[in-house]
């Protein structure tokens, strides 16, 4: 523990992730309520900022880009979270949206429900269960999306944080060349 009442930690390296993870240092400091709060140096070597502020900065930039393209501020925003997002993480996302002036009462959609809706799966077929998956650059997620009465919910989800496109690309190169 350091003099500020916190401690420094590093993200672990995981050989399954296809290489060395970011060496960026995270600093956990004591919040007024006694709980540890994460601070991330931004830019690297710069000031320490909570993740919500960094996310809010990204959201503000996206809002400005949309305003520039549309000629007016966007009327609404769809904010998504991973299906396995904890209440604490979802709360941080809501706080970031509020800091970015996107509104604090916006519903958060699980990413895979939003993807299903974007592709026209909106309950038009009545009750149904659909498997929706996402294979990102470093992770794989899948969820069962249940549609009933025009409502969507995720009764089950799972994933592997160390299996994604970069892993598949690496394996293809190693095994095919």
C-alpha positions in Angstrom: 0.0 0.0 0.0 1.4 3.4 -0.8 1.2 6.7 1.1 -2.0 7.7 -0.6 -3.8 4.7 0.8 -3.8 2.7 -2.4 -1.6 0.2 -4.2 -0.3 -0.2 -7.7 -1.2 -3.3 -9.8 -0.5 -4.5 -13.3 -2.8 -6.4 -15.6 -1.6 -10.0 -15.8 0.0 -11.4 -18.9 -1.9 -14.4 -20.3 -0.3 -16.5 -22.9 -3.8 -17.6 -24.2 -4.5 -14.0 -25.1 -2.0 -14.2 -27.9 0.7 -11.9 -26.5 1.5 -9.5 -23.8 -1.3 -7.5 -22.4 -1.1 -3.8 -21.9 1.5 -2.8 -19.4 -0.4 0.3 -18.4 -0.4 0.7 -14.6 -3.7 0.9 -12.8 -3.7 2.6 -9.5 -6.3 1.8 -6.8 -6.9 4.7 -4.4 -9.3 5.0 -1.5 -12.6 6.7 -2.2 -14.3 8.8 0.6 -16.5 5.8 1.3 -13.5 3.6 2.0 -13.8 1.5 -1.1 -10.9 1.3 -3.6 -11.5 3.1 -6.9 -9.5 2.5 -10.0 -7.6 5.3 -11.7 -6.0 5.0 -15.1 -3.1 7.2 -16.3 -4.2 9.2 -19.3 -2.4 9.9 -21.5 0.2 7.3 -20.3 2.3 9.1 -17.8 -0.4 11.9 -17.4 -3.0 12.5 -14.8 -4.9 9.7 -13.1 -8.6 9.5 -14.2 -11.5 7.2 -13.2 -12.6 4.9 -16.0 -16.0 6.7 -16.1 -14.3 10.0 -17.1 -12.3 8.3 -19.8 -15.4 6.6 -21.2 -17.3 9.9 -21.0 -14.6 11.6 -23.0 -15.0 9.0 -25.8 -18.8 9.3 -25.7 -18.5 13.1 -25.9 -16.3 12.8 -28.9 -18.7 10.4 -30.6 -21.6 12.8 -29.8 -19.6 15.7 -31.4 -18.9 13.6 -34.5 -22.5 12.7 -34.9 -23.6 16.3 -34.4 -21.1 17.4 -37.1 -22.3 14.7 -39.5 -26.0 15.3 -38.9 -25.9 19.1 -38.5 -27.7 18.8 -35.1 -27.2 16.8 -31.9 -28.4 13.2 -32.1 -31.9 12.7 -30.7 -31.1 9.5 -28.9 -28.3 7.1 -28.2 -28.3 3.3 -27.8 -25.9 2.3 -25.1 -24.9 -1.3 -24.8 -23.1 -3.4 -22.2 -21.7 -7.0 -22.4 -24.3 -9.6 -21.4 -22.3 -10.5 -18.3 -21.8 -7.0 -17.2 -22.0 -6.6 -13.4 -24.4 -4.0 -11.8 -21.3 -2.0 -10.8 -20.0 -2.0 -14.4 -23.4 -1.1 -15.8 -23.6 1.8 -13.3 -20.2 3.0 -14.4 -21.5 3.0 -18.0 -24.6 5.0 -17.0 -22.4 7.5 -15.1 -20.2 7.9 -18.2 -23.3 8.5 -20.4 -24.5 11.1 -17.9 -21.1 12.9 -17.9 -21.2 12.9 -21.7 -24.7 14.5 -21.5 -26.3 11.6 -23.2 -28.9 11.3 -20.4 -28.8 9.3 -17.3 -32.2 7.6 -17.8 -31.3 5.7 -20.9 -31.8 2.0 -20.8 -28.7 -0.2 -21.3 -29.1 -3.0 -23.8 -27.0 -6.2 -23.6 -24.8 -6.0 -26.7 -26.2 -9.2 -28.2 -29.8 -8.0 -27.8 -28.9 -4.8 -29.6 -27.2 -6.8 -32.4 -30.3 -9.0 -32.8 -32.5 -6.0 -33.0 -30.2 -4.2 -35.5 -30.6 -7.2 -37.8 -34.4 -7.2 -37.6 -35.0 -9.7 -34.9 -37.6 -7.7 -33.0 -40.3 -10.2 -32.0 -42.2 -10.1 -35.3 -42.3 -13.9 -35.4 -43.9 -14.1 -31.9 -42.1 -16.0 -29.2 -38.7 -17.3 -30.2 -35.3 -18.2 -28.9 -32.3 -17.2 -31.0 -28.6 -17.8 -30.6 -26.6 -14.6 -31.2 -22.8 -14.5 -31.0 -20.1 -12.0 -31.3 -16.5 -12.8 -32.1 -14.4 -9.7 -31.4 -10.7 -9.1 -31.8 -9.8 -10.9 -28.5 -13.0 -12.5 -27.2 -16.0 -14.6 -28.1 -19.5 -14.2 -26.6 -22.7 -15.9 -27.2 -26.2 -15.5 -25.8 -29.6 -16.9 -26.1 -32.0 -14.0 -26.8 -35.6 -14.7 -25.9 -38.3 -12.8 -27.8 -41.8 -12.8 -26.2 -44.5 -10.2 -26.6 -42.2 -7.7 -28.3 -39.8 -7.8 -25.3 -36.2 -9.2 -25.5 -34.3 -10.7 -22.7 -31.1 -12.8 -22.3 -31.8 -15.9 -20.2 -28.3 -17.3 -20.8 -24.9 -16.1 -22.0 -21.3 -17.3 -21.9 -18.0 -16.4 -23.5 -14.3 -16.8 -23.6 -12.3 -13.6 -23.0 -9.3 -15.2 -24.7 -10.8 -16.4 -28.0 -11.4 -14.0 -30.8 -10.5 -13.0 -34.3 -6.8 -12.3 -33.5 -6.5 -15.8 -32.0 -8.1 -17.5 -35.0 -6.0 -15.4 -37.4 -2.9 -16.4 -35.5 -3.8 -20.1 -35.5 -4.6 -19.9 -39.3 -1.2 -18.4 -40.1 0.6 -20.9 -37.8 -1.2 -24.0 -39.1 -1.7 -23.1 -42.8 1.5 -21.5 -43.8 
